[in-house]
């Protein structure tokens, strides 16, 4: 059995189940991670605990600002900055380029793109912008969704990566029964059989049986939304409850397992189930956010678990209720911690930036005045530095920094960070066509908030 990584009680993480009023606490017997007094409150008019430190010189930002303006001039692009533009909208599929212009993006999901832009742009047709005509998935590529904010089904691990032994008599009998249900077209009975087996296995704690059931549910969840709905809230009852019975069983199994393999599969299953918009608040209500954050803290060094966990949090961060839970549980602290543990994994960096950025805004795309420590900003800037050759990572990081910079306190922290100037310079050097507008808007916002 995999051993959990010891967590640091001083990491300012509070993951106790302090439910909203009127909400059932279904995991009363789950093990709690260490909890401290939480973060100090923040005065939104005060530049946080580092306000006594001098801001970095404006000279590097002014120089970069001049280079970007020169790029627009050379490529015959007129730019009008709109300081009152919406910051970010995580619940629509539209990219707002100006108050009077809307670019429609890919509508595969109606809430899977977080976008902002503070400029209106007119490009004259007689000159081509530098960088050629190659289309890239970026905020400046008209008609394209933001690649970092797209959500997709997680990839099931190959059998060779995570084999489930089938020589157990219990697993063999269960497999045969489930296969019979599926061959007869009775998917709901197969799901109920798997879910009940997980619940009944809670006492014997057979790891292989739990992994078999969770993997089979995951496989079924990927097949259709009908299956996803049945797994979360099928027509059966468990413990006299109807509606989120499946979610409760899955999440409780993760919380009580103390097994990396079970929690890894559980995170992937929750990710897949969250692909249905209506499932996201149900998963949050049932303790899914806490289960994922706990798994991340227990097994910080397990890359595959972290990819599954971060992917699940990314999808859930598009849900208002889930974002509220993440804020209360200091989820962005956990995300930043994992980003720092796996600096060179582009998927974790990109998804982590999206989670932090989404948690910084409300349903209407307005900045939420919550305390964001230097830890999150440092992690986002480090992701830009470590993945300067990845447009997906760099753009996700810029979107997040843009949202955070709507706060005076955060803008000051960003400007004080030693990575900010070189990160922006390298981003512009690598992707002038795709990121010039974004960088210019970001610089203007930083200087406005610090003035």
N, C-alpha and C positions, 0 to 999 in steps of 0.2 A: 504493500500500500504506500502511496506517495506521502511524504512527510510535508506538513505545512511549514511555510516560512514564518518565523516569528515576526510579529508586527511590532512597531515601535510606538508605545503609548504616547510619546511626545510629538507624534505627527499631526496633532490637532484634528484627528478624525473621530467623529462621534457617530456610531452606527447603531445605537440603541433604537428599539422600535417605539418611538414616541408617536403614535398614530394620531391622525386628525380626530377630532371629536366625532362620535357616532360611527367610528370605523372599528370593525372587529379586529382584535389582536389574535390572529390564528396561530402565531408561533410563540406562544408563551413559554414553551419549554426549550426554545432554541438557545444555543450558547452565545453569549454576548461578547463582543470584542471590547478591549479596554476603551474607556471613554474619559475624556477630560472635561474641563469647564467650557470648552469651545473657544471661539475667537472673540476678541474684544470688539465692542461696537465701533462703528465708524462715523465720523462727522463728515457728511458729504461736502462740506465747505472747507475741509481741512485736508491738506495733501498728505495724509496718513503719517505713520510713524517715521518716515524717512524725509519729512518735509524740511528738516534742518540741513539736509545735504544739498549742496548747490547743484542746479541742473547742468547737464552737459552743455557745452557751447553749441549755439545754433549754427555755427559755421558749416559742419558737415551736412546738416539737413538743408541749409540754404544752397550749398553747392549742388547737392543732388536735385533739389527743386529746380535749379537753373538748368541742369542737364536734361531733366524731363521736359521742361518748357522748350528747350532747344530741339528736342526730339519732335515735339508737336509742330514746331515751326518748320523744321526741315521736311516733315511729311505732310505739310499743308493741312493740319488738323486744328480746327478751332475748338477751344475748350472753355465752357462757362461753368464756373464752380457754383454749386448751390449749397450753401452751408446749412439749409433747413431740410435737406433731403432726408428721406427715411433711412435709418441706419441699416436695419436688417429685417427681413420678413421670412421667418422659418415655416410659415404655414401656407404659402402660395407657390405657384409655379411661374411667377412673372418676375422679370428683371426690370426694375424701374430706373430708366436711364435719365429721365428728366420728369418734372411734374406733368408734362404734356405728352410724353412718349413712353410707351410700354412695349417691351420686347417679350413675346411669348416664348417660354422655354418648353422643353420636353415635358409632356404631361403624363408620363408613365405612373407617377404618384402625385397626388395633389398637395403633398406637404413635404416633399423630400429635397427641396432646394432652399437654402438660406442665401439671400442675395441683398446687396445694397449697392448704390452708386450715387455719388454726390455730384455728378456732372452730366451736362448734355453735350453731345459731341456731333459735329457735322464734318464729314470727310469729303473733300472735293474730289471728283472722279479723275482728274487729270494726272494725279500722281499716286503711286502705290506706296503704302507704308513699308518701312524697313522690316525685313524678316520674311518676305515672300508671301505667297498666298496659301500656305499650308494651314489647314483648319486645326485648331487645338481646342480642347474642352476647357474654356475659361470664361470668366465674366465678360471679357471683351469680344468673345466669339458669338456674334449675334445668332440667335436661334438655337443655342446649345445650353444645356443645363450645366451647372457647376459640377465638375467631375467629383470633387471631394465630398459633395453633399448628396450625391446619388446614393440610394440604398438598394441593396440587392440581397438575395437569399445567401446565407452562408454556405460555404462548401463543406459537404460531409467529409470527414476524414476517411482516407483510403483504409481498406481492411488491414493492410500491412502496418499502418500507423497506429491503429487503435483496435486490435482484434478483440472480439468478444468470444470467449470459449463457449462451445456448444455441447461439451461432453457432460455437463451437469444434467441429471435427470429432470430437475425442475424446469430448466431452460428448454430442454428438448420437448417436454410435454406442452409447455406454454407456446413455444414456436409452432408446434403442430396445430394447436387450437386456434391461434391467431391466423395462421395460413388458411385454415378451413373457413374461418369467418370471412376473410378477404376474398377467397375463391367464390364464396357464395354471394359476394357483393355487399356484405353487411359490415361496412367499415365502422359504424358506430359501436357495434358489439365488440369489434376488435380493439377499438380505442378504450372502451370501458374495461375490457379484460386486462389490457396492459396497465391502465391507471390503477385498477384495484390491486393488481399484483405488486405495483410499486408501493402502494399504501400498506399492504399486508407484509411486505418485506422489510418494513421499517424496524421490526423487532429483531428479525434474524440478521439483518444488515448484510445480505449476500451481495457483494459488490458486483459480481458478474451478472446476476439477475437484474439488478438495478440498471446496469449499463445496457443490457440487452433491451429492456423495456423503454428506456429513455431514447436509445438510438432508433428503435422501431417507431416510436412516436415522432421523432425528428424526421425520419424518412417519410412518414405519412403527412406530416405538416407541410413538407416541401411540395407535396403533390397538388394541393388545392386549398383555397380559402375555406371551403366547406369543412375540410378536415381540421384546419386551424381552429375554426369556430367550435367544432365538436370536442377538440382536445381541451380547449379553455373552459367551455361551459356547455358540455353535452347534456342530453336529456335525462341523465342519471343523477342520483344524489349520493353524496358522501358525507357522513356525519350529519345527516339531516339537512344539508345545505345544497342549494342548487344555484348555478350561475357561474361560479369560479372554482368549482371543485377540482378540475384538472390542474389549474394553475396552482392551487394551494398544495396539492400533492407533490407536484414537481418542485416547487420552491422549498417546501419543508424538507424534502429529500436532500436537496442541495445543502441546506443549512445544517442538517444533522449528520451528513455523511462523513465529514472529515476525510474525504477522498478526492484527490485532484482529478482523477479520471471521471468520476461522477459529476463533479462541478464543471468540468470542461464541457462535457456533453450537455449538461443542463444549460449552460450559458448559450451554447449553439442552438438548443431547442427554443429557449426564450427569444433569441434573436429571430429565428424563423417565425415564431408565433406573433412577434411584434410587427411583422411585415403587414399585418392587417391593422388598419388604423383603430378600429373599434376594440381590438384586443389590448392596446397599450395601456389605457387607464385601468383595465382589469388586472393586468400584470402588476402595475404599480400598487394598486389597492391590496393585492395579495402578498406584498413584500418582495417583489421581484428585484427592485432597485437595490435593496439592502442585501439580498442574496448574491447579486452580481458583485457589488462592492466588497462584500466579505470574501468572496472567492478570489478577487484580485489581490486583496491584502494577504490572504493565507498563502497564495502560491505566486508570489511576485516574479519568480524566475522562470515560470512555465510559459514559454512564448505562445504556444498554441492556445492555452487557456486565455491568456491576455488578449489575443486577437479576437477570440470568440466573445469575451466579456466586453471589450471596447466596441466591437461591432454591435452588440446588443444595446449598450448604452447610447451609441450614436443614433440608432433607430428610435429608441425610447425618448431621446432628448428632443424629438419633434412633438412630443405630447405635453400639454401644459401641466397636467397633474404630475407626470414623471419628472419634469423639470423642477417642480416645487419640492418633490422628495429629494432630488439630487442636491438642491440648495441646502435643505435642512440637514442633510447627512454629510455635508461637506464633500460631496461627490467629486467636485473639481479638484480638491486636494488629492484624492485618490488617483484621479486621471493624470494629474501632473506628476505624481510619484511614479506611476507606471511608465509614463513617457520618458522620464529620466532613467528608469531601469532598462528601457529598450530603445535607446536613442536612435539606433541605426535601422530599426524596422519602420519602413515608410508607411505601412498600413496603420500601425499603432499611432504614429505621429499625426497622420492626416485625420484619422477618426477622433483622436484625442482633442485636436484643435476644434473640430466640429462640435464636440460635446461641450467644451468650455465656452465656445462662442454662442451656442444655443442657450445655455444656462444663463448667459448674460443679458438676454432679452426676453420680453414678455410676448404674449400671443400676437400683439400688433406690431412687433418689431422694435419696440421702444426699450431703451436700456433700463435694466432693473438695478437700482442703487443698492447692490449687495456688495459685501466686502470681498474683494479679490486680492489675495496676497501676492507678493512678488514671486512665489513659487510657480503659480500658473503662467505668469508672464515670462518668467525665465524659461519654462519648459517650451512655450510656444516659440520664443526666439531661438532657442537651441535647436528646435526642429527645423527652422529655416536654415540655420547654419549647417546642420548635418546633412540636409537634403536639398542643397541649393540647385541640384540638377533635376529635381522633380517639381514640375509645375503644379501638380496636384497638391503636394505638401505645402509648397510655398504659398500658393493661393489660399489654401485653407487657413494657414497661419495669419496671412494678411487680413482675411475676413474677420478672424477672431480678434486680432489686435485693433481693427477698426471699430468693432463693437465696444471693446473694453475702453478705448480711448475717449468714449463719450463721457467718461467720468474724469473729473479734474484729478482725483487721487490716482487713478490708474494711469492717466496720461503722464503724470509726474514720474511714476514708477517706470513706465516704458522708456521715457527719455533718459532716466538715470542709468538704465541698463547698458552695460558695456557692449552688448551685441547688436544694439538697434541700428547703428550707422552702417556697420559692415553688412548686416543682414539685408538692409534695404538696397545698398549699393550692388550687392551680388544679385539680388532679385532683378533689379533693373538691367544689369549687364546680361543676365541670362535670358530674360523674357521682356525686352522693351515693348514689343508690340502688345503682348497680352496684359502686362501689369503696369504700364506707364500711368494710365488713368487712376488705377487703384492706389499706387504709391503717391501720386500727387495729392489725391484726396486725403490720404492718411496723414501726410505731412502737414497739410493745412489744418486738419482736425487737431493734431498734436499741438500745433502752435496756437490755435484758438483756445484750446482748453487750458493751456499753460499761461496765457496772457492775462 
